[in-house]
Amino acid sequence: MFKSLANWRNWRLPVKLAAVLIVPVTIAVGAGVVLINSQIERADSYAELQRLVKVRAALIPVIEGVQAERRIVAEGVGPEALAEQSKRTDDARAVLRDQIGRTSLSEVVTARITEVQNRIGDLTVLRDRSSNDIPAVIKIYSELTDSLLDVDEVMASEFGDAALLRTAMGLHHVVHVRDQVLYQQAVVLSGLTRGQLSNAEVRALVESNVKLGYIADEFAALATPDQMKVYGKNFSGPDIEAQRTMLAAAVLHPTSDLPPTGNNRPKPLPIATQDWTKATDAVVTAMGSVITGLQDDLRNTSNRLRDESSDAAGTASAILFASLILAATVGFVVGRYLLRSLNALRRSALDVAWTKLPEMVATGRGSTEIEAVPVGTTEEFGQVARAFDEVHQQAVKAVIEQASMRANMRNIFVNLSRRSQSLVERQLKLMEELEKFEEDPDQLANLFKLDHLATRMRRNNENLMVLSGGDVARRFHQAIPLTDVLRAAAAEIEQYQRVMVHTAPNAEVVGYVASDLVRLLAELLDNATAFSPPGTQVAISASIEAGDIVQIDVIDQGIGIDAEALAAVNHRLEAAGEGVDVQVSREMGLFVVGRLAARHQIVVRLDAKQGRGTRAIVLVPAELAPRREESWESFRGEAIERQQASWFQQTRAAAPPPPPAPARQTPESARGFLNAFQRGVQRGLPENQESR
């Protein structure tokens, strides 16, 4: 199988066309499959991001529940309100756990969620001690919300697409800003409950305000113009300004870490609890609108990208399928046309080569009008068809002219033979008259010899008549295997025993080139054996190079040729092929090689290195030595070859056995035999026959 694949030049044309088309089709299909697979993977990734969006949507209620519990603890409204809020927080946690179980999360996100869930499990203990140390409880709640926000940030970073990443990180920043506002609300409410803020709480409010501004700047850097427009619209109004004013008043109010005493009570904060709660709730509500908008934007964007990826995969599949159908259609139509034109040209050529021309050559009769090849196009196939018609026309003319010449020559030979035969008959008649009156036995014997010679001359004339009117034997010009050509060349030189013939490739030399190629190679082998030591061997080998060119190498082990002399020899080879006079007396072999090579456009050049022998390279064009094709034509040629002798073997038809020697006759019996023979011949001739 590998050998048949390597011998691709002998593939049939449909196989070659399929091989030419299969490469771009395979590349196109591969690229299309890769593109479709990429779009499908992208759609799957967006589907995974959609599930991640749902996890974040379930996480935010848990954060809000913890923030609400922190506010209740700060206000000190009682355990009933805290218990109700705790139930809502636990329900949100259950929803989050269920959503996490449906989603495949990364190892980092899973580790962070596991850590946060363990900390949330301590909420029961934290709720029980909520009335003991409110600032400490608020701090623990704040640490828990920070952990939840860290989880949210890690999940936001999982959005690899740029269009989703900016929105996901913006949503995280807004949630973080809202957490800072709620933290400020809880701290101030805790101070309002005690009547004053501690130094640590004031520092915490200042730090929170700075962090809030930093986070807001982060959001502004990532948000789109539309998102910034919504953010600015919700963070403007009297409630926002009131919250900022009251926060500044709380921070600037005198603080004390000492517990209040009877006469040493601090001045209460200049903020009403109701006003502070109203203002901060308004800010939180505004931020909730922004969070909801960002969540919707994130969800809609992920849905849109997934749909676009799915649509792109479907479109690519449809385009690929349509392209394959179109390529198959075009390939079928064009290939069918090419095969039809080629088959028509092939059938016409084979019919002319194997039927029409041989019949015309054999009979010498035929019409000069030829049947054109049924290919009517003007492209390459049409041009080849017209060229073949012209070749066919010229071949027919040549055959008819040759037949006419043969007929003229036959008529000339017939005329000459008849004239000669008439003279011979008259000579025989004269000898008959002489024999009637001759009585000398010796003279009769001489006359008998003359009669016999005349009879042989007449028979030769008759043979010439038969040859002139008979059919000329057909000559078959069969291709010769390359191996036989190499061996024949080696057999024609004096020192043939020094030549080593290597196995040649499976190629055949066309008949009209074979004899000249044998003579050419024989001259090169003769030179190689003459200019190399007698004890060395000369190798001759052949190979098929690019373009099906046959390269024949003749290598000796002589002293070689220097560069200057080598260039001169190669120049003489070219000059002999161009008809330039050379030193024939000294370099007859090279002159013959050059002329024979030029006759068939064969390239011959010498290559040598001083002291390493000489190498003669013969390049035979592909059309003169084609590869051997195993087809019905070649099998027919082999059958003919089995009936014919080898081309370089001189075969002769078996000569008929010589006639038995006549018995010795007396002059009287010879005379009687000749008289009877000549009388019979004379009766068969018309009277008064004259030579023409």
C-alpha positions as CSV (number, residue, x, y, z in Angstrom):
1,M,0.0,0.0,0.0
2,F,2.8,2.4,0.8
3,K,4.4,1.7,-2.6
4,S,1.2,2.5,-4.4
5,L,0.9,5.7,-2.3
6,A,4.5,6.7,-3.1
7,N,3.8,6.0,-6.8
8,W,1.2,8.8,-6.9
9,R,2.1,9.9,-10.4
10,N,0.4,6.8,-11.8
11,W,-2.9,7.4,-9.9
12,R,-6.0,7.7,-12.0
13,L,-7.2,11.2,-12.7
14,P,-10.3,10.9,-10.4
15,V,-8.0,9.8,-7.6
16,K,-5.7,12.8,-8.2
17,L,-8.6,15.2,-8.3
18,A,-9.9,13.8,-5.1
19,A,-6.5,14.1,-3.6
20,V,-6.3,17.7,-4.7
21,L,-9.7,18.6,-3.3
22,I,-9.3,16.6,0.0
23,V,-6.6,18.8,1.3
24,P,-8.5,22.2,1.3
25,V,-11.7,20.4,2.2
26,T,-10.0,18.8,5.2
27,I,-8.4,22.1,6.3
28,A,-11.8,23.9,5.9
29,V,-13.6,21.2,7.8
30,G,-11.0,21.1,10.5
31,A,-11.1,24.9,10.9
32,G,-14.9,24.9,10.9
33,V,-15.0,22.1,13.5
34,V,-12.5,24.0,15.7
35,L,-14.5,27.2,15.3
36,I,-17.8,25.4,16.1
37,N,-16.2,23.6,19.1
38,S,-14.8,27.0,20.3
39,Q,-18.2,28.6,20.1
40,I,-19.8,25.6,21.9
41,E,-17.2,25.8,24.6
42,R,-17.7,29.5,24.9
43,A,-21.5,29.0,25.2
44,D,-20.9,26.4,27.9
45,S,-18.6,28.8,29.7
46,Y,-21.3,31.5,29.6
47,A,-23.8,28.9,30.9
48,E,-21.5,28.2,33.8
49,L,-21.2,32.0,34.4
50,Q,-25.0,32.2,34.4
51,R,-25.0,29.6,37.2
52,L,-22.3,31.7,39.0
53,V,-24.6,34.7,38.7
54,K,-27.3,32.8,40.4
55,V,-24.9,31.9,43.2
56,R,-24.0,35.5,43.7
57,A,-27.6,36.5,43.6
58,A,-28.2,33.9,46.4
59,L,-25.1,35.2,48.3
60,I,-26.3,38.8,48.5
61,P,-29.4,38.0,50.6
62,V,-27.1,36.3,53.1
63,I,-25.0,39.4,53.3
64,E,-28.0,41.5,53.7
65,G,-29.4,39.2,56.4
66,V,-26.1,39.5,58.4
67,Q,-26.1,43.3,57.9
68,A,-29.7,43.5,59.2
69,E,-28.9,41.4,62.3
70,R,-26.0,43.8,63.0
71,R,-28.3,46.8,62.7
72,I,-30.9,45.2,65.1
73,V,-28.2,44.5,67.6
74,A,-27.0,48.1,67.3
75,E,-30.5,49.6,67.8
76,G,-31.2,47.2,70.7
77,V,-34.9,46.7,69.7
78,G,-35.1,43.3,71.5
79,P,-34.6,39.6,70.9
80,E,-37.9,39.2,69.1
81,A,-36.8,41.3,66.1
82,L,-33.4,39.6,66.1
83,A,-35.1,36.1,66.1
84,E,-37.2,37.0,63.1
85,Q,-34.3,38.4,61.2
86,S,-32.2,35.3,62.1
87,K,-34.8,33.1,60.6
88,R,-34.7,35.1,57.4
89,T,-30.9,34.9,57.3
90,D,-31.0,31.1,57.9
91,D,-33.5,30.7,55.0
92,A,-31.2,32.7,52.8
93,R,-28.3,30.5,53.8
94,A,-30.3,27.4,52.8
95,V,-31.0,28.9,49.4
96,L,-27.3,29.6,49.0
97,R,-26.3,26.1,49.9
98,D,-28.8,24.6,47.4
99,Q,-27.5,26.9,44.7
100,I,-23.9,26.0,45.4
101,G,-24.8,22.3,45.2
102,R,-26.0,22.9,41.6
103,T,-22.9,24.8,40.5
104,S,-19.4,23.7,39.7
105,L,-17.1,26.2,41.5
106,S,-13.4,26.6,41.4
107,E,-11.2,25.4,44.3
108,V,-10.6,28.9,45.6
109,V,-14.3,29.8,45.7
110,T,-15.2,26.5,47.3
111,A,-12.5,26.9,50.0
112,R,-13.7,30.5,50.8
113,I,-17.3,29.4,50.9
114,T,-16.5,26.5,53.2
115,E,-14.6,28.9,55.5
116,V,-17.4,31.4,55.6
117,Q,-20.1,28.8,56.2
118,N,-18.1,27.6,59.3
119,R,-18.0,31.2,60.6
120,I,-21.7,31.7,59.9
121,G,-22.4,28.6,62.0
122,D,-21.2,30.6,65.0
123,L,-24.0,33.1,64.6
124,T,-26.1,31.3,67.2
125,V,-23.6,32.0,69.9
126,L,-23.2,35.5,68.6
127,R,-26.9,36.2,68.8
128,D,-27.1,35.0,72.4
129,R,-24.4,37.4,73.5
130,S,-25.8,40.3,71.4
131,S,-27.0,42.3,74.5
132,N,-23.8,42.1,76.5
133,D,-21.2,44.0,74.5
134,I,-22.8,45.7,71.5
135,P,-19.6,47.3,70.0
136,A,-17.8,43.9,70.1
137,V,-20.8,42.1,68.6
138,I,-21.0,44.8,65.8
139,K,-17.3,44.2,65.2
140,I,-17.8,40.4,64.8
141,Y,-20.7,40.9,62.5
142,S,-18.6,43.3,60.4
143,E,-15.8,40.7,60.2
144,L,-18.3,38.2,59.0
145,T,-19.7,40.5,56.3
146,D,-16.1,41.2,55.2
147,S,-15.6,37.5,54.8
148,L,-18.8,37.2,52.7
149,L,-17.7,40.2,50.6
150,D,-14.3,38.5,50.0
151,V,-16.2,35.4,48.7
152,D,-18.2,37.7,46.5
153,E,-15.0,39.3,45.1
154,V,-13.5,35.9,44.4
155,M,-16.6,34.9,42.5
156,A,-16.6,38.2,40.6
157,S,-13.0,37.5,39.5
158,E,-14.2,34.1,38.0
159,F,-15.9,36.1,35.2
160,G,-13.2,35.8,32.5
161,D,-15.1,37.7,29.8
162,A,-14.3,41.4,29.8
163,A,-17.9,42.5,29.3
164,L,-18.9,40.4,32.3
165,L,-15.9,41.1,34.5
166,R,-16.4,44.9,34.6
167,T,-20.0,44.5,35.6
168,A,-19.3,41.7,38.1
169,M,-16.6,43.8,39.8
170,G,-18.8,46.9,39.7
171,L,-21.5,45.0,41.5
172,H,-19.1,43.8,44.1
173,H,-17.9,47.4,44.7
174,V,-21.5,48.7,45.1
175,V,-22.3,45.9,47.6
176,H,-19.2,46.8,49.5
177,V,-20.2,50.5,49.5
178,R,-23.6,49.6,50.8
179,D,-21.9,47.5,53.5
180,Q,-19.9,50.5,54.6
181,V,-23.0,52.7,54.8
182,L,-24.8,50.0,56.9
183,Y,-21.7,49.7,59.1
184,Q,-21.7,53.4,59.7
185,Q,-25.4,53.3,60.5
186,A,-24.9,50.5,63.0
187,V,-22.0,52.3,64.7
188,V,-23.9,55.6,65.0
189,L,-27.0,53.8,66.3
190,S,-24.9,52.1,68.9
191,G,-23.6,55.5,70.0
192,L,-27.1,57.0,70.0
193,T,-28.2,54.2,72.3
194,R,-25.4,55.0,74.8
195,G,-25.6,58.8,74.2
196,Q,-22.0,59.1,72.9
197,L,-19.4,57.6,70.6
198,S,-16.1,56.2,71.8
199,N,-12.8,57.2,70.3
200,A,-12.5,53.7,68.7
201,E,-15.9,54.1,67.0
202,V,-15.1,57.6,65.7
203,R,-11.8,56.2,64.2
204,A,-13.8,53.3,62.7
205,L,-16.3,55.8,61.2
206,V,-13.4,57.8,59.7
207,E,-11.8,54.7,58.3
208,S,-15.1,53.5,56.9
209,N,-15.7,56.8,55.2
210,V,-12.2,56.7,53.6
211,K,-12.7,53.1,52.5
212,L,-16.2,54.1,51.1
213,G,-14.6,56.8,49.0
214,Y,-11.9,54.4,47.7
215,I,-14.4,51.7,46.8
216,A,-16.6,54.3,45.1
217,D,-13.6,55.4,43.0
218,E,-12.9,51.7,42.1
219,F,-16.5,51.4,40.9
220,A,-16.2,54.6,38.9
221,A,-13.1,53.3,37.1
222,L,-14.9,50.1,36.0
223,A,-18.5,51.2,35.5
224,T,-19.8,52.0,32.0
225,P,-21.3,55.5,31.3
226,D,-24.8,54.1,31.7
227,Q,-24.0,52.5,35.0
228,M,-22.3,55.7,36.2
229,K,-25.4,57.6,35.2
230,V,-27.6,55.4,37.3
231,Y,-25.2,55.5,40.2
232,G,-25.1,59.3,40.1
233,K,-28.8,59.6,39.8
234,N,-29.4,57.4,42.9
235,F,-26.7,59.2,45.0
236,S,-28.1,62.7,44.8
237,G,-30.9,64.3,46.8
238,P,-31.7,65.7,50.3
239,D,-31.5,62.3,52.0
240,I,-28.0,61.7,50.8
241,E,-26.8,65.1,51.9
242,A,-28.6,64.7,55.2
243,Q,-26.9,61.4,55.9
244,R,-23.5,62.9,55.1
245,T,-24.2,66.0,57.3
246,M,-25.3,63.8,60.3
247,L,-22.3,61.5,59.9
248,A,-19.9,64.5,60.0
249,A,-21.7,65.8,63.1
250,A,-21.3,62.5,64.8
251,V,-17.6,62.3,64.0
252,L,-16.9,65.9,65.1
253,H,-18.9,65.5,68.4
254,P,-16.8,65.2,71.5
255,T,-16.1,61.6,72.6
256,S,-15.2,59.8,75.8
257,D,-14.3,56.3,76.7
258,L,-15.3,56.8,80.3
259,P,-18.7,55.4,81.5
260,P,-21.3,58.2,82.1
261,T,-21.8,59.2,85.8
262,G,-24.5,61.1,87.5
263,N,-22.9,64.6,87.3
264,N,-20.5,63.8,84.5
265,R,-22.8,62.9,81.7
266,P,-21.6,63.8,78.2
267,K,-23.4,66.0,75.9
268,P,-25.7,63.9,73.7
269,L,-25.1,63.5,70.0
270,P,-26.8,66.3,67.9
271,I,-28.6,63.7,65.8
272,A,-32.1,62.3,66.1
273,T,-32.3,58.5,65.9
274,Q,-35.3,58.7,63.6
275,D,-33.6,61.2,61.3
276,W,-30.4,59.1,61.1
277,T,-32.3,55.9,60.4
278,K,-34.4,57.6,57.7
279,A,-31.4,59.1,56.0
280,T,-29.3,56.0,56.0
281,D,-32.3,53.8,54.9
282,A,-32.7,56.2,51.9
283,V,-29.1,55.7,51.0
284,V,-29.3,51.9,51.4
285,T,-32.5,51.9,49.3
286,A,-30.8,53.9,46.5
287,M,-27.9,51.6,46.5
288,G,-30.2,48.6,46.4
289,S,-31.6,49.9,43.2
290,V,-28.1,50.2,41.8
291,I,-27.3,46.6,42.9
292,T,-30.5,45.3,41.3
293,G,-29.7,47.1,38.1
294,L,-26.2,45.7,38.0
295,Q,-27.5,42.2,38.7
296,D,-30.0,42.4,35.9
297,D,-27.3,43.8,33.6
298,L,-24.9,41.0,34.5
299,R,-27.7,38.4,34.0
300,N,-28.8,39.8,30.7
301,T,-25.3,40.2,29.4
302,S,-24.4,36.6,30.2
303,N,-27.7,35.4,28.6
304,R,-27.0,37.5,25.5
305,L,-23.4,36.3,25.2
306,R,-24.5,32.7,25.6
307,D,-27.2,33.1,22.9
308,E,-24.7,34.8,20.6
309,S,-22.2,32.0,21.1
310,S,-24.9,29.4,20.4
311,D,-26.1,31.3,17.4
312,A,-22.5,31.7,16.1
313,A,-22.0,27.9,16.5
314,G,-25.2,27.2,14.6
315,T,-24.3,29.7,11.9
316,A,-20.8,28.3,11.6
317,S,-22.3,24.8,11.3
318,A,-24.7,25.9,8.6
319,I,-21.9,27.8,6.7
320,L,-19.6,24.8,6.9
321,F,-22.3,22.4,5.7
322,A,-23.3,24.7,2.9
323,S,-19.6,25.1,1.9
324,L,-19.1,21.4,1.8
325,I,-22.2,21.0,-0.4
326,L,-21.0,23.8,-2.7
327,A,-17.5,22.4,-2.8
328,A,-18.8,18.9,-3.6
329,T,-21.1,20.3,-6.3
330,V,-18.4,22.4,-7.9
331,G,-15.9,19.5,-7.6
332,F,-18.4,17.1,-9.1
333,V,-19.4,19.4,-12.0
334,V,-15.8,20.4,-12.9
335,G,-14.4,16.9,-12.3
336,R,-17.2,15.4,-14.4
337,Y,-16.4,17.8,-17.2
338,L,-12.7,17.2,-17.0
339,L,-13.1,13.5,-17.0
340,R,-15.6,13.6,-19.9
341,S,-13.2,15.7,-22.0
342,L,-10.2,13.6,-21.1
343,N,-12.1,10.3,-21.8
344,A,-13.2,11.7,-25.2
345,L,-9.7,12.7,-26.0
346,R,-8.3,9.4,-24.7
347,R,-10.8,7.3,-26.7
348,S,-10.1,9.2,-29.9
349,A,-6.4,8.9,-29.4
350,L,-6.5,5.2,-28.8
351,D,-8.8,4.6,-31.7
352,V,-6.5,6.5,-34.0
353,A,-3.4,4.9,-32.6
354,W,-4.6,1.3,-32.4
355,T,-7.2,1.1,-35.2
356,K,-7.4,3.8,-37.8
357,L,-3.8,4.5,-38.5
358,P,-2.7,0.9,-38.4
359,E,-5.5,-0.1,-40.9
360,M,-4.5,2.8,-43.2
361,V,-0.8,1.9,-43.0
362,A,-1.6,-1.8,-43.7
363,T,-4.0,-1.1,-46.6
364,G,-2.6,2.1,-48.0
365,R,-6.1,3.4,-48.6
366,G,-8.3,5.8,-46.7
367,S,-10.0,9.1,-46.8
368,T,-8.0,12.3,-46.0
369,E,-11.0,13.6,-44.0
370,I,-10.5,12.9,-40.3
371,E,-13.1,12.6,-37.6
372,A,-12.4,15.5,-35.1
373,V,-12.1,14.8,-31.4
374,P,-15.5,15.5,-29.8
375,V,-14.2,18.3,-27.5
376,G,-15.4,21.7,-28.6
377,T,-14.1,23.9,-25.8
378,T,-11.3,26.5,-26.2
379,E,-9.4,25.7,-23.0
380,E,-6.5,23.4,-22.5
381,F,-8.4,20.2,-23.4
382,G,-9.9,21.8,-26.5
383,Q,-6.4,23.0,-27.5
384,V,-5.0,19.5,-27.1
385,A,-7.9,18.1,-29.0
386,R,-7.3,20.5,-31.9
387,A,-3.6,19.8,-31.8
388,F,-4.3,16.0,-31.9
389,D,-6.6,16.6,-34.9
390,E,-3.8,18.4,-36.7
391,V,-1.4,15.6,-35.8
392,H,-3.9,13.1,-37.0
393,Q,-4.4,15.0,-40.3
394,Q,-0.7,15.2,-40.9
395,A,-0.3,11.5,-40.1
396,V,-3.1,10.6,-42.6
397,K,-1.4,12.7,-45.2
398,A,1.9,11.1,-44.5
399,V,0.4,7.6,-44.7
400,I,-1.3,8.4,-48.0
401,E,1.8,10.0,-49.4
402,Q,3.9,7.0,-48.3
403,A,1.3,4.6,-49.8
404,S,1.5,6.5,-53.0
405,M,5.3,6.4,-53.0
406,R,5.1,2.6,-52.3
407,A,2.7,2.2,-55.1
408,N,4.9,4.1,-57.6
409,M,7.9,2.1,-56.5
410,R,5.9,-1.1,-56.9
411,N,4.8,-0.1,-60.4
412,I,8.4,0.7,-61.3
413,F,9.6,-2.7,-60.0
414,V,6.8,-4.5,-61.8
415,N,7.6,-2.7,-65.0
416,L,11.3,-3.5,-64.7
417,S,10.6,-7.1,-63.8
418,R,8.3,-7.5,-66.9
419,R,10.9,-6.0,-69.2
420,S,13.6,-8.3,-67.7
421,Q,11.3,-11.3,-67.9
422,S,10.6,-10.6,-71.6
423,L,14.3,-10.5,-72.3
424,V,14.9,-13.7,-70.4
425,E,12.2,-15.5,-72.3
426,R,13.7,-14.4,-75.6
427,Q,17.1,-15.6,-74.3
428,L,15.6,-19.0,-73.5
429,K,14.0,-19.2,-76.9
430,L,17.3,-18.5,-78.5
431,M,19.1,-21.2,-76.4
432,E,16.4,-23.6,-77.4
433,E,17.2,-23.1,-81.1
434,L,20.9,-23.6,-80.4
435,E,20.3,-26.8,-78.4
436,K,18.3,-28.3,-81.3
437,F,21.3,-28.4,-83.6
438,E,24.1,-28.9,-81.0
439,E,25.6,-32.4,-80.8
440,D,28.7,-31.7,-78.7
441,P,28.1,-33.0,-75.1
442,D,30.4,-30.4,-73.5
443,Q,28.9,-27.6,-75.4
444,L,25.4,-28.8,-74.5
445,A,26.5,-28.9,-70.8
446,N,27.6,-25.3,-71.0
447,L,24.3,-24.3,-72.7
448,F,22.5,-26.2,-70.0
449,K,24.4,-24.1,-67.3
450,L,23.4,-20.9,-69.2
451,D,19.9,-22.1,-69.3
452,H,19.9,-22.8,-65.6
453,L,21.2,-19.3,-64.8
454,A,18.6,-17.8,-67.0
455,T,16.0,-19.8,-65.3
456,R,17.2,-18.5,-61.9
457,M,17.1,-15.0,-63.3
458,R,13.5,-15.5,-64.4
459,R,12.7,-16.9,-61.0
460,N,14.2,-13.8,-59.4
461,N,12.1,-11.6,-61.6
462,E,9.1,-13.6,-60.5
463,N,10.1,-13.1,-56.9
464,L,10.5,-9.4,-57.5
465,M,7.0,-9.4,-59.0
466,V,5.6,-11.2,-55.9
467,L,7.5,-8.8,-53.6
468,S,6.3,-5.8,-55.5
469,G,2.7,-6.8,-55.3
470,G,2.7,-8.4,-51.9
471,D,1.9,-6.8,-48.6
472,V,4.8,-5.2,-46.7
473,A,5.3,-6.7,-43.3
474,R,4.3,-4.5,-40.4
475,R,7.0,-3.1,-38.2
476,F,6.3,-2.8,-34.5
477,H,8.1,-0.1,-32.6
478,Q,7.8,-1.3,-29.0
479,A,9.2,0.5,-26.0
480,I,12.3,-1.1,-24.5
481,P,12.8,-1.7,-20.7
482,L,15.4,0.6,-19.3
483,T,17.3,-2.4,-17.8
484,D,17.7,-4.0,-21.3
485,V,19.0,-0.7,-22.7
486,L,21.7,-0.5,-20.0
487,R,22.7,-4.2,-20.5
488,A,22.8,-3.7,-24.3
489,A,25.1,-0.7,-24.0
490,A,27.4,-2.7,-21.8
491,A,27.4,-5.7,-24.2
492,E,28.6,-3.5,-27.2
493,I,31.9,-2.5,-25.8
494,E,35.2,-4.4,-25.8
495,Q,35.7,-4.6,-22.0
496,Y,32.1,-5.5,-21.2
497,Q,33.2,-7.8,-18.3
498,R,34.3,-4.7,-16.3
499,V,30.9,-3.1,-16.3
500,M,28.6,-3.5,-13.3
501,V,24.9,-2.9,-14.3
502,H,22.7,-2.0,-11.3
503,T,19.0,-2.6,-11.2
504,A,17.1,0.1,-13.1
505,P,13.7,1.5,-12.1
506,N,10.5,0.3,-13.8
507,A,10.6,2.5,-16.9
508,E,10.7,2.0,-20.7
509,V,12.6,3.8,-23.4
510,V,10.5,4.7,-26.5
511,G,11.5,2.6,-29.5
512,Y,12.9,5.4,-31.7
513,V,15.3,6.5,-28.9
514,A,16.4,3.1,-27.6
515,S,19.1,2.4,-30.2
516,D,20.6,5.9,-30.1
517,L,20.5,5.7,-26.3
518,V,22.4,2.4,-26.4
519,R,25.0,3.9,-28.7
520,L,25.3,7.0,-26.4
521,L,25.8,4.9,-23.3
522,A,28.2,2.6,-25.0
523,E,30.4,5.5,-25.9
524,L,30.4,6.7,-22.3
525,L,31.2,3.2,-21.0
526,D,33.9,2.8,-23.6
527,N,35.5,6.1,-22.4
528,A,35.1,5.1,-18.8
529,T,36.8,1.7,-19.2
530,A,39.6,3.3,-21.4
531,F,40.4,6.0,-18.8
532,S,40.3,3.9,-15.7
533,P,42.7,1.2,-14.3
534,P,42.1,-2.2,-15.9
535,G,41.5,-3.8,-12.6
536,T,38.6,-1.5,-11.6
537,Q,34.9,-1.7,-12.4
538,V,32.7,0.8,-14.1
539,A,29.2,1.2,-12.6
540,I,26.1,2.2,-14.5
541,S,22.9,2.8,-12.7
542,A,19.6,4.7,-13.2
543,S,17.1,6.5,-11.0
544,I,13.9,8.5,-11.5
545,E,14.2,12.1,-10.2
546,A,11.7,15.0,-9.9
547,G,9.4,15.4,-12.9
548,D,9.8,11.7,-13.9
549,I,13.2,12.5,-15.5
550,V,15.4,9.4,-15.8
551,Q,18.9,10.0,-14.6
552,I,21.6,7.5,-15.7
553,D,25.0,7.6,-14.0
554,V,28.2,6.1,-15.4
555,I,30.9,6.1,-12.7
556,D,34.5,5.0,-13.0
557,Q,37.4,4.9,-10.6
558,G,40.0,6.6,-12.7
559,I,42.2,9.6,-12.0
560,G,39.4,12.1,-12.7
561,I,39.5,15.4,-14.5
562,D,40.6,18.8,-13.2
563,A,38.0,21.6,-13.2
564,E,39.4,23.4,-16.2
565,A,39.5,20.3,-18.4
566,L,36.0,19.3,-17.2
567,A,34.5,22.6,-18.2
568,A,36.1,22.3,-21.6
569,V,34.7,18.8,-22.1
570,N,31.2,19.8,-21.1
571,H,31.5,22.7,-23.5
572,R,32.4,20.4,-26.3
573,L,29.4,18.2,-25.6
574,E,27.1,21.2,-25.9
575,A,29.0,22.4,-29.0
576,A,28.5,19.0,-30.7
577,G,24.8,19.2,-30.0
578,E,24.6,22.6,-31.5
579,G,26.4,21.5,-34.7
580,V,29.6,23.4,-34.0
581,D,32.8,21.8,-35.5
582,V,34.9,20.0,-32.9
583,Q,38.1,17.9,-33.0
584,V,36.4,14.8,-34.3
585,S,39.6,12.9,-34.9
586,R,40.6,13.1,-31.3
587,E,37.2,13.1,-29.5
588,M,34.9,11.0,-31.8
589,G,33.2,9.4,-28.8
590,L,32.2,12.7,-27.2
591,F,31.1,14.1,-30.6
592,V,28.8,11.2,-31.2
593,V,27.5,11.5,-27.7
594,G,26.7,15.2,-28.2
595,R,25.0,14.6,-31.5
596,L,22.9,11.7,-30.2
597,A,21.9,13.7,-27.1
598,A,20.9,16.8,-29.1
599,R,18.8,14.6,-31.5
600,H,16.5,13.6,-28.6
601,Q,17.0,16.6,-26.3
602,I,18.9,14.4,-23.8
603,V,21.2,16.3,-21.3
604,V,24.7,14.9,-20.8
605,R,27.3,16.3,-18.6
606,L,30.4,15.1,-16.8
607,D,31.3,15.6,-13.2
608,A,34.6,14.7,-11.6
609,K,37.0,15.3,-8.8
610,Q,40.7,15.1,-9.2
611,G,41.9,11.7,-8.1
612,R,38.3,10.3,-7.4
613,G,37.1,9.2,-10.8
614,T,34.7,10.6,-13.3
615,R,30.9,10.6,-13.3
616,A,28.9,10.9,-16.5
617,I,25.3,12.1,-15.9
618,V,22.6,11.4,-18.6
619,L,19.2,13.0,-18.1
620,V,16.5,11.5,-20.2
621,P,13.2,13.5,-20.5
622,A,10.1,11.9,-19.0
623,E,8.3,11.6,-22.3
624,L,11.2,9.5,-23.8
625,A,11.4,7.1,-20.8
626,P,8.0,7.0,-19.1
627,R,7.2,4.8,-16.2
628,R,5.8,1.4,-17.0
629,E,2.0,1.5,-16.5
630,E,0.2,-1.8,-15.9
631,S,-2.8,-1.3,-18.2
632,W,-4.4,-3.2,-21.0
633,E,-2.1,-1.5,-23.5
634,S,1.0,-2.7,-21.7
635,F,-0.4,-6.3,-21.5
636,R,-1.1,-6.1,-25.2
637,G,2.5,-4.9,-25.9
638,E,3.9,-7.8,-23.8
639,A,1.8,-10.3,-25.9
640,I,3.3,-8.8,-29.0
641,E,6.8,-8.9,-27.5
642,R,6.4,-12.6,-26.8
643,Q,5.7,-13.2,-30.5
644,Q,8.6,-11.0,-31.6
645,A,12.3,-11.5,-31.0
646,S,14.2,-9.1,-28.7
647,W,15.0,-5.8,-30.5
648,F,18.7,-6.3,-30.4
649,Q,18.6,-9.9,-31.5
650,Q,18.8,-10.5,-35.2
651,T,16.2,-13.1,-36.1
652,R,16.1,-14.8,-39.4
653,A,13.3,-16.9,-40.9
654,A,14.3,-20.5,-41.3
655,A,15.7,-20.9,-44.8
656,P,13.9,-23.6,-46.9
657,P,16.0,-26.7,-47.4
658,P,18.0,-26.7,-50.5
659,P,16.6,-28.7,-53.4
660,P,18.0,-32.1,-53.9
661,A,20.8,-32.3,-56.4
662,P,19.6,-33.4,-59.8
663,A,20.7,-36.7,-61.0
664,R,23.4,-36.7,-63.6
665,Q,21.8,-36.6,-67.1
666,T,23.1,-37.4,-70.5
667,P,23.2,-34.6,-73.1
668,E,20.3,-36.2,-75.0
669,S,18.1,-36.4,-71.9
670,A,19.0,-32.8,-70.9
671,R,18.2,-31.6,-74.3
672,G,14.8,-33.3,-74.4
673,F,14.0,-31.9,-70.9
674,L,14.9,-28.4,-71.9
675,N,13.0,-28.6,-75.2
676,A,9.9,-29.8,-73.4
677,F,10.2,-27.2,-70.7
678,Q,10.7,-24.3,-73.1
679,R,7.9,-25.4,-75.4
680,G,5.5,-25.4,-72.4
681,V,6.6,-22.0,-71.3
682,Q,6.3,-20.7,-74.9
683,R,2.8,-21.9,-75.2
684,G,1.8,-20.1,-72.0
685,L,3.1,-16.7,-73.4
686,P,1.0,-14.6,-75.8
687,E,2.1,-14.5,-79.4
688,N,4.4,-11.7,-80.5
689,Q,5.0,-10.5,-77.0
690,E,7.1,-7.4,-77.0
691,S,9.1,-5.9,-74.1
692,R,7.6,-2.7,-72.5
